[in-house]
Amino acid sequence: MTPIITAFERSPDGGRGLARDTRVRWALEEVGQDYEVRFLSFQALKEPAHLMLNPFGQIPTYEDGDLTLFESGAIILHIAEGKLGLLPDDRQARARAITWMFAALNSVEPPILELANAKLLEGDKSWTPARLPQVENRVKDRLAQVSTYLGEKDWLDGSFSAGDLMMASVLLRLKSSGLLDGYPNLAAYVARAEARPAYQRAFAAQLAAFMQGS
């Protein structure tokens, strides 16, 4: 059976590949798994049919037979565990790759999202100018830590893995901010991830969907 994922009918990211369905598309492309996409309007996200799939009214969701998943990290871990290409065979290396998936979502992405919210949703607040440098510093602290660990390596732990897919997906949110410029090895890391054919296919699919819905 072909898995079905959900995505925005018209993504608010403007087709830049930042919506979380792109991560899932990328993982499916990396393992060579065909998939279908069900596009949803913002209104449909809050309707009972979708809330049965994702109680938080978000995308993406993943349906494969009688299995339904939500949360991009859980979906990608499931994909990686079921197909070759995203997790190492070695037990310890596999555990480290999964650790980096969690690190990307739990340690690196939250301050990045906080920064985005501070700029986009709170930019008109009187306290934003004083708060923004503090939020940026929290992002820079995380970038410095990841940069130090990565060093001169191509990927976080040997070969490309689901950990790199998730970390690069998170760091891509900073691409237009200029913050990655202060960490050349991270900028090069993200560029390597973007150059992967599987990412290129996933990005093109998300962009095509946005253009069609425009």
PAGUBA-102077 format. One line per field, with one value per atom (N, C-alpha, C): atom name; residue in one letter; x, y, z. Coordinates in steps of 0.2 Angstrom, whole numbers, padded with zeros to 4 digits, always signed. Each point is the difference from the previous one (the first is absolute). Example, Ala and Ser with C-alpha at 12.3 -4.5 7.8 and 13.67 -1.06 7.14 Angstrom:
site: c(N; CA; C; N; CA; C) .
code: c(A; A; A; S; S; S) .
u: c(+0066; -0004; +0004; -0002; +0004; -0004) .
v: c(-0028; +0006; +0006; +0005; +0006; +0005) .
w: c(+0039; +0000; +0000; -0004; +0001; +0003) .
! end
This chain:
site: c(N; CA; C; N; CA; C; N; CA; C; N; CA; C; N; CA; C; N; CA; C; N; CA; C; N; CA; C; N; CA; C; N; CA; C; N; CA; C; N; CA; C; N; CA; C; N; CA; C; N; CA; C; N; CA; C; N; CA; C; N; CA; C; N; CA; C; N; CA; C; N; CA; C; N; CA; C; N; CA; C; N; CA; C; N; CA; C; N; CA; C; N; CA; C; N; CA; C; N; CA; C; N; CA; C; N; CA; C; N; CA; C; N; CA; C; N; CA; C; N; CA; C; N; CA; C; N; CA; C; N; CA; C; N; CA; C; N; CA; C; N; CA; C; N; CA; C; N; CA; C; N; CA; C; N; CA; C; N; CA; C; N; CA; C; N; CA; C; N; CA; C; N; CA; C; N; CA; C; N; CA; C; N; CA; C; N; CA; C; N; CA; C; N; CA; C; N; CA; C; N; CA; C; N; CA; C; N; CA; C; N; CA; C; N; CA; C; N; CA; C; N; CA; C; N; CA; C; N; CA; C; N; CA; C; N; CA; C; N; CA; C; N; CA; C; N; CA; C; N; CA; C; N; CA; C; N; CA; C; N; CA; C; N; CA; C; N; CA; C; N; CA; C; N; CA; C; N; CA; C; N; CA; C; N; CA; C; N; CA; C; N; CA; C; N; CA; C; N; CA; C; N; CA; C; N; CA; C; N; CA; C; N; CA; C; N; CA; C; N; CA; C; N; CA; C; N; CA; C; N; CA; C; N; CA; C; N; CA; C; N; CA; C; N; CA; C; N; CA; C; N; CA; C; N; CA; C; N; CA; C; N; CA; C; N; CA; C; N; CA; C; N; CA; C; N; CA; C; N; CA; C; N; CA; C; N; CA; C; N; CA; C; N; CA; C; N; CA; C; N; CA; C; N; CA; C; N; CA; C; N; CA; C; N; CA; C; N; CA; C; N; CA; C; N; CA; C; N; CA; C; N; CA; C; N; CA; C; N; CA; C; N; CA; C; N; CA; C; N; CA; C; N; CA; C; N; CA; C; N; CA; C; N; CA; C; N; CA; C; N; CA; C; N; CA; C; N; CA; C; N; CA; C; N; CA; C; N; CA; C; N; CA; C; N; CA; C; N; CA; C; N; CA; C; N; CA; C; N; CA; C; N; CA; C; N; CA; C; N; CA; C; N; CA; C; N; CA; C; N; CA; C; N; CA; C; N; CA; C; N; CA; C; N; CA; C; N; CA; C; N; CA; C; N; CA; C; N; CA; C; N; CA; C; N; CA; C; N; CA; C; N; CA; C; N; CA; C; N; CA; C; N; CA; C; N; CA; C; N; CA; C; N; CA; C; N; CA; C; N; CA; C; N; CA; C; N; CA; C; N; CA; C; N; CA; C; N; CA; C; N; CA; C; N; CA; C; N; CA; C; N; CA; C; N; CA; C; N; CA; C; N; CA; C; N; CA; C; N; CA; C; N; CA; C; N; CA; C; N; CA; C; N; CA; C; N; CA; C; N; CA; C; N; CA; C; N; CA; C; N; CA; C; N; CA; C; N; CA; C; N; CA; C; N; CA; C; N; CA; C; N; CA; C; N; CA; C; N; CA; C; N; CA; C; N; CA; C; N; CA; C; N; CA; C; N; CA; C; N; CA; C; N; CA; C; N; CA; C; N; CA; C; N; CA; C; N; CA; C) .
code: c(M; M; M; T; T; T; P; P; P; I; I; I; I; I; I; T; T; T; A; A; A; F; F; F; E; E; E; R; R; R; S; S; S; P; P; P; D; D; D; G; G; G; G; G; G; R; R; R; G; G; G; L; L; L; A; A; A; R; R; R; D; D; D; T; T; T; R; R; R; V; V; V; R; R; R; W; W; W; A; A; A; L; L; L; E; E; E; E; E; E; V; V; V; G; G; G; Q; Q; Q; D; D; D; Y; Y; Y; E; E; E; V; V; V; R; R; R; F; F; F; L; L; L; S; S; S; F; F; F; Q; Q; Q; A; A; A; L; L; L; K; K; K; E; E; E; P; P; P; A; A; A; H; H; H; L; L; L; M; M; M; L; L; L; N; N; N; P; P; P; F; F; F; G; G; G; Q; Q; Q; I; I; I; P; P; P; T; T; T; Y; Y; Y; E; E; E; D; D; D; G; G; G; D; D; D; L; L; L; T; T; T; L; L; L; F; F; F; E; E; E; S; S; S; G; G; G; A; A; A; I; I; I; I; I; I; L; L; L; H; H; H; I; I; I; A; A; A; E; E; E; G; G; G; K; K; K; L; L; L; G; G; G; L; L; L; L; L; L; P; P; P; D; D; D; D; D; D; R; R; R; Q; Q; Q; A; A; A; R; R; R; A; A; A; R; R; R; A; A; A; I; I; I; T; T; T; W; W; W; M; M; M; F; F; F; A; A; A; A; A; A; L; L; L; N; N; N; S; S; S; V; V; V; E; E; E; P; P; P; P; P; P; I; I; I; L; L; L; E; E; E; L; L; L; A; A; A; N; N; N; A; A; A; K; K; K; L; L; L; L; L; L; E; E; E; G; G; G; D; D; D; K; K; K; S; S; S; W; W; W; T; T; T; P; P; P; A; A; A; R; R; R; L; L; L; P; P; P; Q; Q; Q; V; V; V; E; E; E; N; N; N; R; R; R; V; V; V; K; K; K; D; D; D; R; R; R; L; L; L; A; A; A; Q; Q; Q; V; V; V; S; S; S; T; T; T; Y; Y; Y; L; L; L; G; G; G; E; E; E; K; K; K; D; D; D; W; W; W; L; L; L; D; D; D; G; G; G; S; S; S; F; F; F; S; S; S; A; A; A; G; G; G; D; D; D; L; L; L; M; M; M; M; M; M; A; A; A; S; S; S; V; V; V; L; L; L; L; L; L; R; R; R; L; L; L; K; K; K; S; S; S; S; S; S; G; G; G; L; L; L; L; L; L; D; D; D; G; G; G; Y; Y; Y; P; P; P; N; N; N; L; L; L; A; A; A; A; A; A; Y; Y; Y; V; V; V; A; A; A; R; R; R; A; A; A; E; E; E; A; A; A; R; R; R; P; P; P; A; A; A; Y; Y; Y; Q; Q; Q; R; R; R; A; A; A; F; F; F; A; A; A; A; A; A; Q; Q; Q; L; L; L; A; A; A; A; A; A; F; F; F; M; M; M; Q; Q; Q; G; G; G; S; S; S) .
u: c(+0004; -0004; +0004; -0002; +0004; -0002; +0005; -0001; -0003; -0004; -0003; +0002; +0003; +0002; -0005; -0001; -0004; +0005; -0002; +0004; -0005; +0003; -0004; -0003; -0006; -0002; +0004; +0001; +0004; +0005; +0006; +0004; +0002; +0000; +0001; +0008; +0004; +0007; +0002; -0005; +0001; +0004; -0001; +0004; +0007; +0002; +0008; +0002; -0005; +0002; +0001; -0003; +0001; -0006; -0006; -0005; +0002; -0003; +0003; -0002; -0004; -0001; +0006; +0004; +0006; +0005; +0000; +0005; -0002; -0007; -0002; +0000; -0001; +0001; +0007; +0005; +0007; +0002; -0003; +0002; -0003; -0006; -0002; +0004; +0002; +0004; +0007; +0003; +0006; +0000; -0006; +0000; -0004; -0002; -0003; -0007; -0004; -0006; -0005; -0004; -0006; -0005; -0003; -0005; -0005; -0006; -0005; -0001; -0002; -0001; -0008; -0002; -0007; +0001; -0002; +0001; -0006; +0001; -0005; +0000; -0006; +0000; +0001; +0000; +0001; -0006; -0006; -0006; -0001; +0002; +0000; +0004; +0006; +0004; -0004; -0005; -0004; -0006; -0001; -0007; +0001; -0005; +0000; +0004; -0001; +0004; +0007; +0003; +0007; +0002; -0004; +0002; +0000; -0003; +0001; +0007; +0003; +0007; +0005; -0001; +0004; -0004; +0000; -0004; +0002; +0005; +0003; -0002; -0003; -0002; +0006; +0005; +0006; +0001; +0005; +0003; +0008; +0003; -0003; -0003; -0004; -0002; +0002; +0000; +0003; -0005; -0003; -0004; +0003; +0000; +0002; -0004; -0005; -0004; -0004; +0000; -0003; +0004; +0006; +0005; -0001; -0001; +0000; +0004; +0005; +0004; +0000; +0002; +0001; +0006; +0003; +0006; +0006; +0003; +0005; +0005; +0003; +0005; -0002; -0006; -0002; -0001; -0003; -0001; +0007; +0004; +0007; +0004; -0001; +0003; -0003; -0007; -0003; +0002; +0001; +0002; +0007; +0004; +0007; +0001; -0004; +0001; -0003; -0004; -0003; +0003; +0005; +0003; +0007; +0004; +0008; +0001; +0005; +0003; +0000; -0004; +0001; +0002; +0001; +0003; +0005; +0006; +0005; -0002; +0004; -0001; +0002; +0006; +0003; -0004; -0001; -0005; +0002; +0006; +0002; +0000; +0002; -0001; -0007; -0004; -0008; -0002; +0002; -0003; +0003; +0006; +0002; -0003; -0002; -0004; -0007; -0003; -0006; +0000; +0006; +0001; +0001; +0003; +0000; -0007; -0004; -0007; -0003; +0000; -0003; +0004; +0006; +0004; -0003; -0001; -0002; -0007; -0004; -0007; -0001; +0004; -0001; +0005; +0006; +0005; +0002; -0001; +0002; -0006; -0005; -0006; -0004; -0001; -0004; +0002; +0007; +0002; -0001; +0001; -0001; -0007; -0005; -0007; -0001; +0003; -0002; +0003; +0005; +0003; -0005; -0002; -0005; -0006; -0003; -0006; +0001; +0006; +0001; +0000; +0003; +0000; -0006; -0004; -0006; -0006; -0001; -0006; +0000; +0006; +0001; +0004; +0001; +0004; -0003; -0006; -0003; -0001; +0003; -0001; +0005; -0001; +0004; +0007; -0001; +0005; +0005; -0002; +0004; +0007; +0001; +0007; +0005; -0003; +0005; +0000; -0005; +0000; +0004; +0000; +0002; +0008; +0004; +0007; +0001; -0004; +0000; -0001; -0006; -0002; +0005; +0003; +0005; +0007; +0001; +0006; -0001; -0006; -0002; +0001; -0002; +0001; +0007; +0004; +0007; +0004; -0002; +0003; -0001; -0006; -0001; +0004; +0000; +0004; +0007; +0003; +0007; +0001; -0004; +0001; -0001; -0004; -0001; +0006; +0002; +0006; +0007; +0000; +0006; +0000; -0005; -0001; +0002; -0003; +0000; +0008; +0003; +0007; +0000; +0005; +0001; -0003; -0004; -0004; -0005; -0001; -0006; -0007; +0000; -0007; +0002; -0005; +0000; +0004; -0001; +0002; +0001; +0006; +0001; -0004; -0004; -0004; -0006; -0003; -0006; -0006; -0003; -0005; -0007; -0005; -0006; +0002; +0005; +0002; +0002; +0004; +0002; -0006; -0005; -0006; -0004; +0000; -0004; +0003; +0007; +0004; +0000; +0001; +0000; -0006; -0006; -0006; -0002; +0003; -0001; +0004; +0007; +0004; -0002; -0003; -0003; -0004; -0003; -0005; +0004; +0007; +0004; +0003; -0001; +0004; -0001; -0006; -0001; +0002; +0001; +0002; +0007; +0004; +0007; +0004; -0003; +0003; +0005; -0002; +0005; +0007; +0000; +0006; +0006; -0002; +0005; +0003; -0003; +0003; +0000; +0006; +0001; -0001; +0002; +0000; -0008; -0004; -0007; -0003; +0002; -0003; +0002; +0006; +0002; -0004; -0001; -0004; -0007; -0003; -0007; +0000; +0005; +0001; +0001; +0003; +0001; -0006; -0004; -0007; -0004; +0000; -0005; +0002; +0006; +0003; -0002; -0002; -0002; -0006; +0000; -0005; -0007; +0000; -0006; -0003; +0004; -0003; -0002; +0004; -0002; -0007; -0002; -0006; -0006; +0002; -0005; -0002; +0006; -0001; -0005; +0002; -0003; -0008; -0001; -0007; -0004; +0003; -0003; -0001; +0005; -0001; -0005; -0001; -0005; -0007; +0000; -0007; -0002; +0005; -0001; -0002; +0003; -0001; -0007; -0002; -0006; -0006; +0001; -0005; +0000; +0005; +0000; -0005) .
v: c(-0006; +0006; +0006; +0005; +0006; +0005; +0002; +0005; +0006; +0004; +0006; +0005; +0006; +0005; +0006; +0004; +0006; +0006; +0005; +0006; +0006; +0006; +0006; +0001; +0002; +0001; +0006; +0005; +0006; +0001; -0002; +0000; +0008; +0001; +0007; +0002; -0005; +0001; +0003; +0000; +0003; -0005; -0006; -0005; -0001; +0003; -0001; -0006; -0005; -0006; +0000; +0004; +0001; -0004; -0001; -0003; -0008; -0002; -0007; -0006; +0001; -0005; -0002; +0006; -0001; -0005; +0000; -0005; -0007; -0001; -0007; -0002; +0005; -0001; -0002; +0004; -0002; -0007; -0002; -0006; -0006; +0001; -0005; +0000; +0006; +0000; -0004; +0001; -0003; -0007; -0003; -0007; -0003; +0004; -0002; -0003; +0003; -0002; +0005; -0003; +0004; +0002; +0006; +0002; +0004; +0001; +0005; +0006; +0005; +0006; +0002; +0001; +0003; +0007; +0005; +0007; +0002; +0005; +0002; +0008; +0003; +0007; +0001; +0006; +0002; -0002; +0001; -0002; -0008; -0003; -0008; -0002; +0003; -0002; -0001; +0004; +0001; -0004; -0004; -0004; -0007; -0003; -0006; -0006; +0000; -0005; +0000; +0006; +0001; -0001; +0003; -0001; -0007; -0004; -0007; -0003; +0003; -0002; +0004; +0006; +0004; +0005; -0002; +0003; +0008; +0002; +0007; +0004; -0003; +0003; +0003; -0004; +0002; -0005; +0002; -0005; +0000; -0006; -0005; -0006; -0004; -0006; -0006; -0006; -0005; -0006; -0003; -0005; -0006; -0006; -0006; -0006; -0001; -0006; +0003; -0005; +0002; +0004; +0002; +0004; +0008; +0004; +0007; +0003; +0005; +0003; +0008; +0003; +0008; +0001; +0006; +0003; -0002; +0005; -0002; -0005; +0002; -0005; -0007; -0001; -0007; -0003; +0004; -0003; -0002; +0004; -0001; -0006; +0000; -0006; -0006; +0000; -0006; -0002; +0005; -0002; -0002; +0003; -0002; -0007; -0002; -0007; -0005; +0002; -0005; -0001; +0004; +0000; +0002; -0003; +0001; +0007; +0004; +0006; +0006; -0001; +0006; -0002; -0006; -0002; -0005; +0000; -0004; -0007; -0005; -0007; -0001; +0003; -0001; +0003; -0004; +0002; +0006; +0001; +0006; +0007; -0001; +0005; +0002; -0005; +0001; +0004; -0002; +0004; +0007; +0001; +0007; +0004; -0003; +0004; +0002; -0005; +0002; +0006; -0001; +0006; +0007; +0000; +0006; +0002; -0004; +0002; +0003; -0003; +0003; +0007; +0000; +0007; +0005; -0001; +0005; +0002; -0004; +0002; +0003; -0002; +0002; +0005; +0000; +0005; +0006; -0002; +0005; +0004; -0004; +0004; +0004; -0001; +0005; +0007; +0001; +0007; +0003; -0004; +0003; +0002; -0004; +0001; +0006; +0001; +0006; +0006; +0000; +0006; +0001; -0004; +0001; +0003; -0003; +0003; +0007; +0002; +0006; +0005; -0002; +0005; +0001; -0006; +0000; +0002; -0003; +0000; +0006; +0002; +0004; +0006; +0001; +0006; +0007; +0000; +0007; +0001; -0005; +0001; +0005; +0004; +0005; -0004; -0006; -0003; -0004; -0001; -0004; +0003; +0006; +0002; -0002; +0000; -0002; -0007; -0004; -0007; -0004; +0003; -0003; -0002; +0004; -0002; -0006; +0000; -0006; -0006; +0000; -0006; -0002; +0005; -0001; -0003; +0002; -0003; -0007; -0002; -0007; -0004; +0002; -0003; -0001; +0005; +0000; -0005; +0000; -0005; -0007; -0002; -0006; -0002; +0005; +0000; -0001; +0003; -0001; -0007; -0002; -0007; -0005; +0000; -0005; +0001; +0007; +0001; -0003; +0000; -0003; -0007; -0003; -0008; -0002; +0004; -0002; +0001; +0005; +0001; +0000; -0004; +0000; -0006; -0004; -0006; +0002; -0004; +0001; -0001; -0005; -0001; -0001; +0000; +0000; -0007; -0005; -0007; -0005; +0001; -0004; +0001; -0004; +0001; +0004; +0003; +0003; -0004; +0002; -0004; +0004; -0003; +0004; +0006; -0001; +0005; +0007; -0001; +0005; +0003; -0004; +0002; +0005; -0002; +0004; +0006; +0000; +0006; +0005; -0003; +0005; +0003; -0004; +0003; +0006; -0001; +0005; +0006; -0001; +0006; +0004; -0004; +0004; +0006; -0001; +0006; +0006; +0000; +0006; +0002; -0003; +0002; +0007; +0003; +0007; +0005; -0003; +0005; +0003; -0004; +0002; -0003; -0003; -0003; -0005; -0004; -0006; +0003; +0006; +0003; +0000; +0000; +0001; -0007; -0006; -0006; -0004; +0002; -0003; -0007; -0004; -0007; -0003; +0004; -0001; +0002; +0005; +0003; -0006; -0002; -0005; -0007; -0001; -0006; +0000; +0006; +0000; +0000; +0003; +0000; -0007; -0004; -0007; -0004; +0002; -0004; +0002; +0007; +0002; -0003; -0001; -0003; -0007; -0004; -0007; +0000; -0005; -0001; -0001; -0004; -0001; +0007; +0004; +0006; +0005; +0000; +0004; -0003; -0006; -0003; +0002; +0000; +0002; +0007; +0004; +0008; +0001; -0003; +0002; -0002; -0006; -0002; +0005; +0003; +0004; +0007; +0002; +0006; +0000; -0006; -0001; +0001; -0003; +0000; +0007; +0004; +0007; +0004; -0001; +0004; -0002; -0007; -0002; +0003; +0001; +0003; +0007; +0003; +0008; +0003) .
w: c(+0000; +0000; +0000; -0004; +0000; +0006; +0003; +0006; -0003; +0005; -0002; +0006; -0003; +0005; -0001; +0005; -0001; -0001; -0003; -0001; -0001; +0001; -0001; -0007; -0001; -0007; -0003; +0004; -0002; +0006; +0000; +0005; +0002; +0007; +0002; -0001; -0002; +0000; -0007; -0005; -0006; -0005; +0002; -0005; +0002; +0005; +0002; +0003; +0001; +0003; +0007; +0004; +0007; +0004; -0004; +0003; +0002; +0005; +0003; -0005; -0005; -0004; -0005; -0001; -0004; +0003; +0007; +0003; -0001; +0000; -0001; -0007; -0005; -0007; -0001; +0003; -0001; +0003; +0006; +0002; -0005; -0002; -0005; -0006; -0002; -0007; +0002; +0006; +0001; +0000; +0002; +0001; -0006; -0005; -0006; +0000; +0005; +0001; -0004; -0004; -0003; +0005; -0001; +0005; -0004; +0004; -0003; +0005; -0002; +0004; +0000; +0006; +0001; +0002; -0004; +0001; +0004; +0005; +0005; +0000; +0000; +0002; +0007; +0002; +0007; +0004; -0003; +0003; +0001; -0005; +0001; +0005; +0002; +0005; +0007; +0001; +0006; +0000; -0005; -0001; +0003; +0002; +0004; -0004; -0007; -0004; +0001; +0000; +0001; +0007; +0005; +0007; +0002; -0003; +0001; -0002; -0004; -0002; +0004; +0001; +0004; +0005; +0006; +0005; +0001; -0003; +0001; -0006; -0005; -0006; -0004; -0001; -0003; -0006; -0004; -0005; +0002; -0002; -0004; +0004; -0003; +0002; -0005; +0003; -0005; +0001; -0005; +0000; -0004; +0003; -0004; +0002; -0004; +0003; +0006; +0005; +0006; +0005; -0002; +0004; -0002; +0005; +0000; +0005; -0003; +0004; -0001; +0005; +0000; +0003; -0001; +0002; -0004; -0004; -0005; +0003; +0006; +0003; +0000; +0003; +0000; -0006; -0005; -0007; -0003; +0000; -0003; +0004; +0006; +0004; -0003; -0001; -0002; -0007; -0004; -0007; +0000; +0004; +0000; +0003; +0005; +0003; -0005; -0005; -0004; -0007; -0002; -0006; +0001; -0005; +0000; -0002; +0003; -0003; +0005; +0005; +0005; +0007; +0002; +0006; -0001; +0003; +0000; +0002; -0003; +0003; +0007; +0001; +0007; +0005; +0006; +0005; +0003; +0002; +0003; -0004; -0007; -0004; -0002; +0000; -0001; +0006; +0006; +0006; +0000; -0003; +0000; -0005; -0006; -0005; +0003; +0004; +0003; +0005; +0003; +0005; -0003; -0006; -0004; -0002; -0002; -0002; +0006; +0006; +0006; +0002; -0001; +0001; -0004; -0007; -0005; +0002; +0002; +0002; +0007; +0005; +0007; +0002; -0003; +0003; -0005; -0007; -0005; -0002; -0002; -0003; +0004; +0007; +0004; +0000; +0001; +0000; -0007; -0005; -0007; -0002; +0003; -0001; +0004; +0006; +0005; -0004; -0003; -0004; -0006; -0003; -0006; +0003; +0005; +0003; +0003; +0003; +0002; -0005; -0006; -0006; -0004; -0001; -0004; +0004; +0006; +0004; +0005; +0002; +0006; -0002; -0007; -0002; +0002; +0001; +0001; +0008; +0004; +0007; +0003; +0005; +0003; +0003; +0002; +0004; -0005; -0007; -0004; -0001; -0001; -0001; +0005; +0006; +0006; +0000; -0002; +0001; -0006; -0006; -0006; +0001; +0002; +0001; +0005; +0005; +0004; -0003; -0004; -0004; -0005; -0004; -0005; +0004; +0006; +0003; +0002; +0001; +0002; -0006; -0006; -0006; -0002; +0001; -0001; +0004; +0007; +0004; -0003; -0002; -0003; -0006; -0004; -0007; +0002; +0005; +0002; +0002; +0004; +0003; -0006; -0005; -0005; -0005; -0001; -0004; +0003; +0006; +0004; -0001; +0001; -0001; -0007; -0005; -0007; -0002; +0002; -0002; -0008; -0002; -0007; -0004; +0004; -0002; -0005; -0005; -0005; +0004; +0004; +0003; +0008; +0004; +0007; +0003; -0003; +0002; -0005; -0004; -0005; -0007; -0002; -0006; +0001; -0005; +0001; +0003; +0004; +0004; +0001; +0003; +0002; +0005; +0004; +0004; -0004; -0005; -0005; -0003; -0003; -0003; +0005; +0006; +0004; +0002; +0002; +0002; -0006; -0006; -0006; -0001; +0001; -0001; +0005; +0006; +0005; -0002; -0001; -0002; -0006; -0005; -0006; +0002; +0006; +0002; +0001; +0001; +0001; -0006; -0006; -0006; -0002; +0001; -0003; +0006; +0006; +0005; +0000; -0003; +0000; +0006; +0005; +0006; -0002; -0005; -0001; -0003; -0003; -0002; +0005; +0006; +0005; +0002; -0003; +0001; -0007; -0003; -0007; -0001; +0005; -0001; +0001; +0003; +0000; -0006; -0003; -0006; -0006; +0000; -0004; +0001; +0006; +0002; -0003; +0001; -0003; -0008; -0003; -0007; -0002; +0003; -0002; +0000; +0006; +0000; -0005; -0002; -0005; -0007; -0001; -0006; -0001; +0005; -0001; -0005; -0004; -0005; +0003; +0006; +0003; +0003; +0002; +0003; -0006; -0006; -0005; -0003; +0000; -0002; +0005; +0006; +0005; +0000; -0001; +0000; -0007; -0005; -0006; +0000; +0004; +0000; +0005; +0005; +0004; -0003; -0004; -0004; -0005; -0003; -0006; +0003; +0006; +0004; +0001; +0003; +0002; -0007; -0005; -0006; -0003; +0001; -0003; +0004; +0007; +0004; +0000; -0003; +0000; -0005) .
! end
